Amino acid sequence: MDAARSSPPAGRITIAARAYERVAAAVLADELSVPVRMTRASVRDAGGALAVDLSSGIRSDGPPVAAAAASARARTGERLGALTGARIGDVRLRITHLVTPERSPS
């Protein structure tokens, strides 16, 4: 009876690509301190790893854009893997526009 309790039930768990995309967009928004509606994410299988394409605006009142973008790209990949348990492969970030303090929505 103890062996039956320790083995997981039969079946499988499937996580939709959209779920990974929503998590990635939310993490990127947090890393860049922009509203999540300014971020986009798409994922695809890359040889068993998750390849992630991100796009977002970036704040103009923070650290230099290139440094902030590089940090956000790396941290988003790390956090996405930690939160989902997925193996993260290539992470690409495209900065689409500059968010100025007066344009930044609350």
Phi and psi restraints in degrees (range 20) as a CNS / XPLOR table:
assign (resid 1 and name C) (resid 2 and name N)
       (resid 2 and name CA) (resid 2 and name C) 1.0 -64.6 20.0 2
assign (resid 2 and name N) (resid 2 and name CA)
       (resid 2 and name C) (resid 3 and name N) 1.0 -35.6 20.0 2
assign (resid 2 and name C) (resid 3 and name N)
       (resid 3 and name CA) (resid 3 and name C) 1.0 -64.8 20.0 2
assign (resid 3 and name N) (resid 3 and name CA)
       (resid 3 and name C) (resid 4 and name N) 1.0 -36.9 20.0 2
assign (resid 3 and name C) (resid 4 and name N)
       (resid 4 and name CA) (resid 4 and name C) 1.0 -67.1 20.0 2
assign (resid 4 and name N) (resid 4 and name CA)
       (resid 4 and name C) (resid 5 and name N) 1.0 -34.8 20.0 2
assign (resid 4 and name C) (resid 5 and name N)
       (resid 5 and name CA) (resid 5 and name C) 1.0 -72.2 20.0 2
assign (resid 5 and name N) (resid 5 and name CA)
       (resid 5 and name C) (resid 6 and name N) 1.0 -32.2 20.0 2
assign (resid 5 and name C) (resid 6 and name N)
       (resid 6 and name CA) (resid 6 and name C) 1.0 -83.9 20.0 2
assign (resid 6 and name N) (resid 6 and name CA)
       (resid 6 and name C) (resid 7 and name N) 1.0 -19.2 20.0 2
assign (resid 6 and name C) (resid 7 and name N)
       (resid 7 and name CA) (resid 7 and name C) 1.0 -87.8 20.0 2
assign (resid 7 and name N) (resid 7 and name CA)
       (resid 7 and name C) (resid 8 and name N) 1.0 140.0 20.0 2
assign (resid 7 and name C) (resid 8 and name N)
       (resid 8 and name CA) (resid 8 and name C) 1.0 -69.0 20.0 2
assign (resid 8 and name N) (resid 8 and name CA)
       (resid 8 and name C) (resid 9 and name N) 1.0 154.6 20.0 2
assign (resid 8 and name C) (resid 9 and name N)
       (resid 9 and name CA) (resid 9 and name C) 1.0 -66.4 20.0 2
assign (resid 9 and name N) (resid 9 and name CA)
       (resid 9 and name C) (resid 10 and name N) 1.0 154.0 20.0 2
assign (resid 9 and name C) (resid 10 and name N)
       (resid 10 and name CA) (resid 10 and name C) 1.0 -66.5 20.0 2
assign (resid 10 and name N) (resid 10 and name CA)
       (resid 10 and name C) (resid 11 and name N) 1.0 151.2 20.0 2
assign (resid 10 and name C) (resid 11 and name N)
       (resid 11 and name CA) (resid 11 and name C) 1.0 134.4 20.0 2
assign (resid 11 and name N) (resid 11 and name CA)
       (resid 11 and name C) (resid 12 and name N) 1.0 -169.0 20.0 2
assign (resid 11 and name C) (resid 12 and name N)
       (resid 12 and name CA) (resid 12 and name C) 1.0 -146.3 20.0 2
assign (resid 12 and name N) (resid 12 and name CA)
       (resid 12 and name C) (resid 13 and name N) 1.0 160.1 20.0 2
assign (resid 12 and name C) (resid 13 and name N)
       (resid 13 and name CA) (resid 13 and name C) 1.0 -117.8 20.0 2
assign (resid 13 and name N) (resid 13 and name CA)
       (resid 13 and name C) (resid 14 and name N) 1.0 128.1 20.0 2
assign (resid 13 and name C) (resid 14 and name N)
       (resid 14 and name CA) (resid 14 and name C) 1.0 -119.0 20.0 2
assign (resid 14 and name N) (resid 14 and name CA)
       (resid 14 and name C) (resid 15 and name N) 1.0 128.4 20.0 2
assign (resid 14 and name C) (resid 15 and name N)
       (resid 15 and name CA) (resid 15 and name C) 1.0 -108.3 20.0 2
assign (resid 15 and name N) (resid 15 and name CA)
       (resid 15 and name C) (resid 16 and name N) 1.0 121.4 20.0 2
assign (resid 15 and name C) (resid 16 and name N)
       (resid 16 and name CA) (resid 16 and name C) 1.0 -68.0 20.0 2
assign (resid 16 and name N) (resid 16 and name CA)
       (resid 16 and name C) (resid 17 and name N) 1.0 148.4 20.0 2
assign (resid 16 and name C) (resid 17 and name N)
       (resid 17 and name CA) (resid 17 and name C) 1.0 -55.6 20.0 2
assign (resid 17 and name N) (resid 17 and name CA)
       (resid 17 and name C) (resid 18 and name N) 1.0 -36.8 20.0 2
assign (resid 17 and name C) (resid 18 and name N)
       (resid 18 and name CA) (resid 18 and name C) 1.0 -60.8 20.0 2
assign (resid 18 and name N) (resid 18 and name CA)
       (resid 18 and name C) (resid 19 and name N) 1.0 -34.4 20.0 2
assign (resid 18 and name C) (resid 19 and name N)
       (resid 19 and name CA) (resid 19 and name C) 1.0 -65.3 20.0 2
assign (resid 19 and name N) (resid 19 and name CA)
       (resid 19 and name C) (resid 20 and name N) 1.0 -44.9 20.0 2
assign (resid 19 and name C) (resid 20 and name N)
       (resid 20 and name CA) (resid 20 and name C) 1.0 -61.7 20.0 2
assign (resid 20 and name N) (resid 20 and name CA)
       (resid 20 and name C) (resid 21 and name N) 1.0 -40.1 20.0 2
assign (resid 20 and name C) (resid 21 and name N)
       (resid 21 and name CA) (resid 21 and name C) 1.0 -63.7 20.0 2
assign (resid 21 and name N) (resid 21 and name CA)
       (resid 21 and name C) (resid 22 and name N) 1.0 -40.9 20.0 2
assign (resid 21 and name C) (resid 22 and name N)
       (resid 22 and name CA) (resid 22 and name C) 1.0 -66.0 20.0 2
assign (resid 22 and name N) (resid 22 and name CA)
       (resid 22 and name C) (resid 23 and name N) 1.0 -41.4 20.0 2
assign (resid 22 and name C) (resid 23 and name N)
       (resid 23 and name CA) (resid 23 and name C) 1.0 -64.4 20.0 2
assign (resid 23 and name N) (resid 23 and name CA)
       (resid 23 and name C) (resid 24 and name N) 1.0 -45.7 20.0 2
assign (resid 23 and name C) (resid 24 and name N)
       (resid 24 and name CA) (resid 24 and name C) 1.0 -61.3 20.0 2
assign (resid 24 and name N) (resid 24 and name CA)
       (resid 24 and name C) (resid 25 and name N) 1.0 -42.7 20.0 2
assign (resid 24 and name C) (resid 25 and name N)
       (resid 25 and name CA) (resid 25 and name C) 1.0 -64.2 20.0 2
assign (resid 25 and name N) (resid 25 and name CA)
       (resid 25 and name C) (resid 26 and name N) 1.0 -41.3 20.0 2
assign (resid 25 and name C) (resid 26 and name N)
       (resid 26 and name CA) (resid 26 and name C) 1.0 -66.4 20.0 2
assign (resid 26 and name N) (resid 26 and name CA)
       (resid 26 and name C) (resid 27 and name N) 1.0 -41.8 20.0 2
assign (resid 26 and name C) (resid 27 and name N)
       (resid 27 and name CA) (resid 27 and name C) 1.0 -65.2 20.0 2
assign (resid 27 and name N) (resid 27 and name CA)
       (resid 27 and name C) (resid 28 and name N) 1.0 -43.5 20.0 2
assign (resid 27 and name C) (resid 28 and name N)
       (resid 28 and name CA) (resid 28 and name C) 1.0 -61.1 20.0 2
assign (resid 28 and name N) (resid 28 and name CA)
       (resid 28 and name C) (resid 29 and name N) 1.0 -43.9 20.0 2
assign (resid 28 and name C) (resid 29 and name N)
       (resid 29 and name CA) (resid 29 and name C) 1.0 -58.9 20.0 2
assign (resid 29 and name N) (resid 29 and name CA)
       (resid 29 and name C) (resid 30 and name N) 1.0 -41.7 20.0 2
assign (resid 29 and name C) (resid 30 and name N)
       (resid 30 and name CA) (resid 30 and name C) 1.0 -64.9 20.0 2
assign (resid 30 and name N) (resid 30 and name CA)
       (resid 30 and name C) (resid 31 and name N) 1.0 -43.9 20.0 2
assign (resid 30 and name C) (resid 31 and name N)
       (resid 31 and name CA) (resid 31 and name C) 1.0 -64.1 20.0 2
assign (resid 31 and name N) (resid 31 and name CA)
       (resid 31 and name C) (resid 32 and name N) 1.0 -36.4 20.0 2
assign (resid 31 and name C) (resid 32 and name N)
       (resid 32 and name CA) (resid 32 and name C) 1.0 -95.1 20.0 2
assign (resid 32 and name N) (resid 32 and name CA)
       (resid 32 and name C) (resid 33 and name N) 1.0 -3.5 20.0 2
assign (resid 32 and name C) (resid 33 and name N)
       (resid 33 and name CA) (resid 33 and name C) 1.0 56.1 20.0 2
assign (resid 33 and name N) (resid 33 and name CA)
       (resid 33 and name C) (resid 34 and name N) 1.0 46.1 20.0 2
assign (resid 33 and name C) (resid 34 and name N)
       (resid 34 and name CA) (resid 34 and name C) 1.0 -124.4 20.0 2
assign (resid 34 and name N) (resid 34 and name CA)
       (resid 34 and name C) (resid 35 and name N) 1.0 159.0 20.0 2
assign (resid 34 and name C) (resid 35 and name N)
       (resid 35 and name CA) (resid 35 and name C) 1.0 -62.8 20.0 2
assign (resid 35 and name N) (resid 35 and name CA)
       (resid 35 and name C) (resid 36 and name N) 1.0 144.3 20.0 2
assign (resid 35 and name C) (resid 36 and name N)
       (resid 36 and name CA) (resid 36 and name C) 1.0 -60.2 20.0 2
assign (resid 36 and name N) (resid 36 and name CA)
       (resid 36 and name C) (resid 37 and name N) 1.0 -27.0 20.0 2
assign (resid 36 and name C) (resid 37 and name N)
       (resid 37 and name CA) (resid 37 and name C) 1.0 -67.1 20.0 2
assign (resid 37 and name N) (resid 37 and name CA)
       (resid 37 and name C) (resid 38 and name N) 1.0 -13.4 20.0 2
assign (resid 37 and name C) (resid 38 and name N)
       (resid 38 and name CA) (resid 38 and name C) 1.0 -89.0 20.0 2
assign (resid 38 and name N) (resid 38 and name CA)
       (resid 38 and name C) (resid 39 and name N) 1.0 -3.2 20.0 2
assign (resid 38 and name C) (resid 39 and name N)
       (resid 39 and name CA) (resid 39 and name C) 1.0 -111.3 20.0 2
assign (resid 39 and name N) (resid 39 and name CA)
       (resid 39 and name C) (resid 40 and name N) 1.0 152.5 20.0 2
assign (resid 39 and name C) (resid 40 and name N)
       (resid 40 and name CA) (resid 40 and name C) 1.0 -137.5 20.0 2
assign (resid 40 and name N) (resid 40 and name CA)
       (resid 40 and name C) (resid 41 and name N) 1.0 148.3 20.0 2
assign (resid 40 and name C) (resid 41 and name N)
       (resid 41 and name CA) (resid 41 and name C) 1.0 -144.8 20.0 2
assign (resid 41 and name N) (resid 41 and name CA)
       (resid 41 and name C) (resid 42 and name N) 1.0 144.5 20.0 2
assign (resid 41 and name C) (resid 42 and name N)
       (resid 42 and name CA) (resid 42 and name C) 1.0 -137.9 20.0 2
assign (resid 42 and name N) (resid 42 and name CA)
       (resid 42 and name C) (resid 43 and name N) 1.0 148.5 20.0 2
assign (resid 42 and name C) (resid 43 and name N)
       (resid 43 and name CA) (resid 43 and name C) 1.0 -128.3 20.0 2
assign (resid 43 and name N) (resid 43 and name CA)
       (resid 43 and name C) (resid 44 and name N) 1.0 156.2 20.0 2
assign (resid 43 and name C) (resid 44 and name N)
       (resid 44 and name CA) (resid 44 and name C) 1.0 -153.0 20.0 2
assign (resid 44 and name N) (resid 44 and name CA)
       (resid 44 and name C) (resid 45 and name N) 1.0 158.6 20.0 2
assign (resid 44 and name C) (resid 45 and name N)
       (resid 45 and name CA) (resid 45 and name C) 1.0 -75.7 20.0 2
assign (resid 45 and name N) (resid 45 and name CA)
       (resid 45 and name C) (resid 46 and name N) 1.0 134.5 20.0 2
assign (resid 45 and name C) (resid 46 and name N)
       (resid 46 and name CA) (resid 46 and name C) 1.0 -132.2 20.0 2
assign (resid 46 and name N) (resid 46 and name CA)
       (resid 46 and name C) (resid 47 and name N) 1.0 76.5 20.0 2
assign (resid 46 and name C) (resid 47 and name N)
       (resid 47 and name CA) (resid 47 and name C) 1.0 65.7 20.0 2
assign (resid 47 and name N) (resid 47 and name CA)
       (resid 47 and name C) (resid 48 and name N) 1.0 39.9 20.0 2
assign (resid 47 and name C) (resid 48 and name N)
       (resid 48 and name CA) (resid 48 and name C) 1.0 93.3 20.0 2
assign (resid 48 and name N) (resid 48 and name CA)
       (resid 48 and name C) (resid 49 and name N) 1.0 -12.2 20.0 2
assign (resid 48 and name C) (resid 49 and name N)
       (resid 49 and name CA) (resid 49 and name C) 1.0 -104.2 20.0 2
assign (resid 49 and name N) (resid 49 and name CA)
       (resid 49 and name C) (resid 50 and name N) 1.0 165.3 20.0 2
assign (resid 49 and name C) (resid 50 and name N)
       (resid 50 and name CA) (resid 50 and name C) 1.0 -97.5 20.0 2
assign (resid 50 and name N) (resid 50 and name CA)
       (resid 50 and name C) (resid 51 and name N) 1.0 117.4 20.0 2
assign (resid 50 and name C) (resid 51 and name N)
       (resid 51 and name CA) (resid 51 and name C) 1.0 -91.9 20.0 2
assign (resid 51 and name N) (resid 51 and name CA)
       (resid 51 and name C) (resid 52 and name N) 1.0 134.6 20.0 2
assign (resid 51 and name C) (resid 52 and name N)
       (resid 52 and name CA) (resid 52 and name C) 1.0 -124.1 20.0 2
assign (resid 52 and name N) (resid 52 and name CA)
       (resid 52 and name C) (resid 53 and name N) 1.0 127.6 20.0 2
assign (resid 52 and name C) (resid 53 and name N)
       (resid 53 and name CA) (resid 53 and name C) 1.0 -111.0 20.0 2
assign (resid 53 and name N) (resid 53 and name CA)
       (resid 53 and name C) (resid 54 and name N) 1.0 123.5 20.0 2
assign (resid 53 and name C) (resid 54 and name N)
       (resid 54 and name CA) (resid 54 and name C) 1.0 -119.7 20.0 2
assign (resid 54 and name N) (resid 54 and name CA)
       (resid 54 and name C) (resid 55 and name N) 1.0 150.2 20.0 2
assign (resid 54 and name C) (resid 55 and name N)
       (resid 55 and name CA) (resid 55 and name C) 1.0 -144.9 20.0 2
assign (resid 55 and name N) (resid 55 and name CA)
       (resid 55 and name C) (resid 56 and name N) 1.0 147.8 20.0 2
assign (resid 55 and name C) (resid 56 and name N)
       (resid 56 and name CA) (resid 56 and name C) 1.0 -168.4 20.0 2
assign (resid 56 and name N) (resid 56 and name CA)
       (resid 56 and name C) (resid 57 and name N) 1.0 161.2 20.0 2
assign (resid 56 and name C) (resid 57 and name N)
       (resid 57 and name CA) (resid 57 and name C) 1.0 -80.9 20.0 2
assign (resid 57 and name N) (resid 57 and name CA)
       (resid 57 and name C) (resid 58 and name N) 1.0 166.2 20.0 2
assign (resid 57 and name C) (resid 58 and name N)
       (resid 58 and name CA) (resid 58 and name C) 1.0 -137.8 20.0 2
assign (resid 58 and name N) (resid 58 and name CA)
       (resid 58 and name C) (resid 59 and name N) 1.0 144.6 20.0 2
assign (resid 58 and name C) (resid 59 and name N)
       (resid 59 and name CA) (resid 59 and name C) 1.0 -70.3 20.0 2
assign (resid 59 and name N) (resid 59 and name CA)
       (resid 59 and name C) (resid 60 and name N) 1.0 141.1 20.0 2
assign (resid 59 and name C) (resid 60 and name N)
       (resid 60 and name CA) (resid 60 and name C) 1.0 -89.5 20.0 2
assign (resid 60 and name N) (resid 60 and name CA)
       (resid 60 and name C) (resid 61 and name N) 1.0 -11.5 20.0 2
assign (resid 60 and name C) (resid 61 and name N)
       (resid 61 and name CA) (resid 61 and name C) 1.0 -100.4 20.0 2
assign (resid 61 and name N) (resid 61 and name CA)
       (resid 61 and name C) (resid 62 and name N) 1.0 19.7 20.0 2
assign (resid 61 and name C) (resid 62 and name N)
       (resid 62 and name CA) (resid 62 and name C) 1.0 -112.4 20.0 2
assign (resid 62 and name N) (resid 62 and name CA)
       (resid 62 and name C) (resid 63 and name N) 1.0 -152.6 20.0 2
assign (resid 62 and name C) (resid 63 and name N)
       (resid 63 and name CA) (resid 63 and name C) 1.0 -65.4 20.0 2
assign (resid 63 and name N) (resid 63 and name CA)
       (resid 63 and name C) (resid 64 and name N) 1.0 170.5 20.0 2
assign (resid 63 and name C) (resid 64 and name N)
       (resid 64 and name CA) (resid 64 and name C) 1.0 -51.8 20.0 2
assign (resid 64 and name N) (resid 64 and name CA)
       (resid 64 and name C) (resid 65 and name N) 1.0 141.8 20.0 2
assign (resid 64 and name C) (resid 65 and name N)
       (resid 65 and name CA) (resid 65 and name C) 1.0 -55.4 20.0 2
assign (resid 65 and name N) (resid 65 and name CA)
       (resid 65 and name C) (resid 66 and name N) 1.0 -47.6 20.0 2
assign (resid 65 and name C) (resid 66 and name N)
       (resid 66 and name CA) (resid 66 and name C) 1.0 -61.5 20.0 2
assign (resid 66 and name N) (resid 66 and name CA)
       (resid 66 and name C) (resid 67 and name N) 1.0 -43.1 20.0 2
assign (resid 66 and name C) (resid 67 and name N)
       (resid 67 and name CA) (resid 67 and name C) 1.0 -67.7 20.0 2
assign (resid 67 and name N) (resid 67 and name CA)
       (resid 67 and name C) (resid 68 and name N) 1.0 -42.7 20.0 2
assign (resid 67 and name C) (resid 68 and name N)
       (resid 68 and name CA) (resid 68 and name C) 1.0 -64.6 20.0 2
assign (resid 68 and name N) (resid 68 and name CA)
       (resid 68 and name C) (resid 69 and name N) 1.0 -40.8 20.0 2
assign (resid 68 and name C) (resid 69 and name N)
       (resid 69 and name CA) (resid 69 and name C) 1.0 -66.3 20.0 2
assign (resid 69 and name N) (resid 69 and name CA)
       (resid 69 and name C) (resid 70 and name N) 1.0 -43.7 20.0 2
assign (resid 69 and name C) (resid 70 and name N)
       (resid 70 and name CA) (resid 70 and name C) 1.0 -62.7 20.0 2
assign (resid 70 and name N) (resid 70 and name CA)
       (resid 70 and name C) (resid 71 and name N) 1.0 -43.5 20.0 2
assign (resid 70 and name C) (resid 71 and name N)
       (resid 71 and name CA) (resid 71 and name C) 1.0 -64.6 20.0 2
assign (resid 71 and name N) (resid 71 and name CA)
       (resid 71 and name C) (resid 72 and name N) 1.0 -44.4 20.0 2
assign (resid 71 and name C) (resid 72 and name N)
       (resid 72 and name CA) (resid 72 and name C) 1.0 -63.9 20.0 2
assign (resid 72 and name N) (resid 72 and name CA)
       (resid 72 and name C) (resid 73 and name N) 1.0 -39.7 20.0 2
assign (resid 72 and name C) (resid 73 and name N)
       (resid 73 and name CA) (resid 73 and name C) 1.0 -61.7 20.0 2
assign (resid 73 and name N) (resid 73 and name CA)
       (resid 73 and name C) (resid 74 and name N) 1.0 -48.8 20.0 2
assign (resid 73 and name C) (resid 74 and name N)
       (resid 74 and name CA) (resid 74 and name C) 1.0 -65.0 20.0 2
assign (resid 74 and name N) (resid 74 and name CA)
       (resid 74 and name C) (resid 75 and name N) 1.0 -48.0 20.0 2
assign (resid 74 and name C) (resid 75 and name N)
       (resid 75 and name CA) (resid 75 and name C) 1.0 -65.6 20.0 2
assign (resid 75 and name N) (resid 75 and name CA)
       (resid 75 and name C) (resid 76 and name N) 1.0 -36.1 20.0 2
assign (resid 75 and name C) (resid 76 and name N)
       (resid 76 and name CA) (resid 76 and name C) 1.0 -63.9 20.0 2
assign (resid 76 and name N) (resid 76 and name CA)
       (resid 76 and name C) (resid 77 and name N) 1.0 -43.6 20.0 2
assign (resid 76 and name C) (resid 77 and name N)
       (resid 77 and name CA) (resid 77 and name C) 1.0 -61.5 20.0 2
assign (resid 77 and name N) (resid 77 and name CA)
       (resid 77 and name C) (resid 78 and name N) 1.0 -44.7 20.0 2
assign (resid 77 and name C) (resid 78 and name N)
       (resid 78 and name CA) (resid 78 and name C) 1.0 -62.4 20.0 2
assign (resid 78 and name N) (resid 78 and name CA)
       (resid 78 and name C) (resid 79 and name N) 1.0 -48.5 20.0 2
assign (resid 78 and name C) (resid 79 and name N)
       (resid 79 and name CA) (resid 79 and name C) 1.0 -68.6 20.0 2
assign (resid 79 and name N) (resid 79 and name CA)
       (resid 79 and name C) (resid 80 and name N) 1.0 -37.2 20.0 2
assign (resid 79 and name C) (resid 80 and name N)
       (resid 80 and name CA) (resid 80 and name C) 1.0 -61.6 20.0 2
assign (resid 80 and name N) (resid 80 and name CA)
       (resid 80 and name C) (resid 81 and name N) 1.0 -43.7 20.0 2
assign (resid 80 and name C) (resid 81 and name N)
       (resid 81 and name CA) (resid 81 and name C) 1.0 -63.4 20.0 2
assign (resid 81 and name N) (resid 81 and name CA)
       (resid 81 and name C) (resid 82 and name N) 1.0 -43.0 20.0 2
assign (resid 81 and name C) (resid 82 and name N)
       (resid 82 and name CA) (resid 82 and name C) 1.0 -66.3 20.0 2
assign (resid 82 and name N) (resid 82 and name CA)
       (resid 82 and name C) (resid 83 and name N) 1.0 -39.8 20.0 2
assign (resid 82 and name C) (resid 83 and name N)
       (resid 83 and name CA) (resid 83 and name C) 1.0 -74.4 20.0 2
assign (resid 83 and name N) (resid 83 and name CA)
       (resid 83 and name C) (resid 84 and name N) 1.0 -34.8 20.0 2
assign (resid 83 and name C) (resid 84 and name N)
       (resid 84 and name CA) (resid 84 and name C) 1.0 -103.4 20.0 2
assign (resid 84 and name N) (resid 84 and name CA)
       (resid 84 and name C) (resid 85 and name N) 1.0 -19.9 20.0 2
assign (resid 84 and name C) (resid 85 and name N)
       (resid 85 and name CA) (resid 85 and name C) 1.0 81.2 20.0 2
assign (resid 85 and name N) (resid 85 and name CA)
       (resid 85 and name C) (resid 86 and name N) 1.0 2.0 20.0 2
assign (resid 85 and name C) (resid 86 and name N)
       (resid 86 and name CA) (resid 86 and name C) 1.0 -79.3 20.0 2
assign (resid 86 and name N) (resid 86 and name CA)
       (resid 86 and name C) (resid 87 and name N) 1.0 150.3 20.0 2
assign (resid 86 and name C) (resid 87 and name N)
       (resid 87 and name CA) (resid 87 and name C) 1.0 -83.1 20.0 2
assign (resid 87 and name N) (resid 87 and name CA)
       (resid 87 and name C) (resid 88 and name N) 1.0 121.3 20.0 2
assign (resid 87 and name C) (resid 88 and name N)
       (resid 88 and name CA) (resid 88 and name C) 1.0 -98.4 20.0 2
assign (resid 88 and name N) (resid 88 and name CA)
       (resid 88 and name C) (resid 89 and name N) 1.0 128.8 20.0 2
assign (resid 88 and name C) (resid 89 and name N)
       (resid 89 and name CA) (resid 89 and name C) 1.0 -99.1 20.0 2
assign (resid 89 and name N) (resid 89 and name CA)
       (resid 89 and name C) (resid 90 and name N) 1.0 -121.2 20.0 2
assign (resid 89 and name C) (resid 90 and name N)
       (resid 90 and name CA) (resid 90 and name C) 1.0 -69.8 20.0 2
assign (resid 90 and name N) (resid 90 and name CA)
       (resid 90 and name C) (resid 91 and name N) 1.0 131.1 20.0 2
assign (resid 90 and name C) (resid 91 and name N)
       (resid 91 and name CA) (resid 91 and name C) 1.0 -121.7 20.0 2
assign (resid 91 and name N) (resid 91 and name CA)
       (resid 91 and name C) (resid 92 and name N) 1.0 120.5 20.0 2
assign (resid 91 and name C) (resid 92 and name N)
       (resid 92 and name CA) (resid 92 and name C) 1.0 -114.8 20.0 2
assign (resid 92 and name N) (resid 92 and name CA)
       (resid 92 and name C) (resid 93 and name N) 1.0 137.3 20.0 2
assign (resid 92 and name C) (resid 93 and name N)
       (resid 93 and name CA) (resid 93 and name C) 1.0 -125.8 20.0 2
assign (resid 93 and name N) (resid 93 and name CA)
       (resid 93 and name C) (resid 94 and name N) 1.0 127.0 20.0 2
assign (resid 93 and name C) (resid 94 and name N)
       (resid 94 and name CA) (resid 94 and name C) 1.0 -113.1 20.0 2
assign (resid 94 and name N) (resid 94 and name CA)
       (resid 94 and name C) (resid 95 and name N) 1.0 120.0 20.0 2
assign (resid 94 and name C) (resid 95 and name N)
       (resid 95 and name CA) (resid 95 and name C) 1.0 -86.5 20.0 2
assign (resid 95 and name N) (resid 95 and name CA)
       (resid 95 and name C) (resid 96 and name N) 1.0 122.2 20.0 2
assign (resid 95 and name C) (resid 96 and name N)
       (resid 96 and name CA) (resid 96 and name C) 1.0 -99.0 20.0 2
assign (resid 96 and name N) (resid 96 and name CA)
       (resid 96 and name C) (resid 97 and name N) 1.0 -24.8 20.0 2
assign (resid 96 and name C) (resid 97 and name N)
       (resid 97 and name CA) (resid 97 and name C) 1.0 -165.9 20.0 2
assign (resid 97 and name N) (resid 97 and name CA)
       (resid 97 and name C) (resid 98 and name N) 1.0 166.2 20.0 2
assign (resid 97 and name C) (resid 98 and name N)
       (resid 98 and name CA) (resid 98 and name C) 1.0 -99.3 20.0 2
assign (resid 98 and name N) (resid 98 and name CA)
       (resid 98 and name C) (resid 99 and name N) 1.0 132.1 20.0 2
assign (resid 98 and name C) (resid 99 and name N)
       (resid 99 and name CA) (resid 99 and name C) 1.0 -102.5 20.0 2
assign (resid 99 and name N) (resid 99 and name CA)
       (resid 99 and name C) (resid 100 and name N) 1.0 112.3 20.0 2
assign (resid 99 and name C) (resid 100 and name N)
       (resid 100 and name CA) (resid 100 and name C) 1.0 -87.2 20.0 2
assign (resid 100 and name N) (resid 100 and name CA)
       (resid 100 and name C) (resid 101 and name N) 1.0 154.0 20.0 2
assign (resid 100 and name C) (resid 101 and name N)
       (resid 101 and name CA) (resid 101 and name C) 1.0 -53.4 20.0 2
assign (resid 101 and name N) (resid 101 and name CA)
       (resid 101 and name C) (resid 102 and name N) 1.0 -39.5 20.0 2
assign (resid 101 and name C) (resid 102 and name N)
       (resid 102 and name CA) (resid 102 and name C) 1.0 -73.9 20.0 2
assign (resid 102 and name N) (resid 102 and name CA)
       (resid 102 and name C) (resid 103 and name N) 1.0 -21.7 20.0 2
assign (resid 102 and name C) (resid 103 and name N)
       (resid 103 and name CA) (resid 103 and name C) 1.0 -90.4 20.0 2
assign (resid 103 and name N) (resid 103 and name CA)
       (resid 103 and name C) (resid 104 and name N) 1.0 -14.3 20.0 2
assign (resid 103 and name C) (resid 104 and name N)
       (resid 104 and name CA) (resid 104 and name C) 1.0 -68.5 20.0 2
assign (resid 104 and name N) (resid 104 and name CA)
       (resid 104 and name C) (resid 105 and name N) 1.0 115.2 20.0 2
assign (resid 104 and name C) (resid 105 and name N)
       (resid 105 and name CA) (resid 105 and name C) 1.0 -69.0 20.0 2
assign (resid 105 and name N) (resid 105 and name CA)
       (resid 105 and name C) (resid 106 and name N) 1.0 147.6 20.0 2
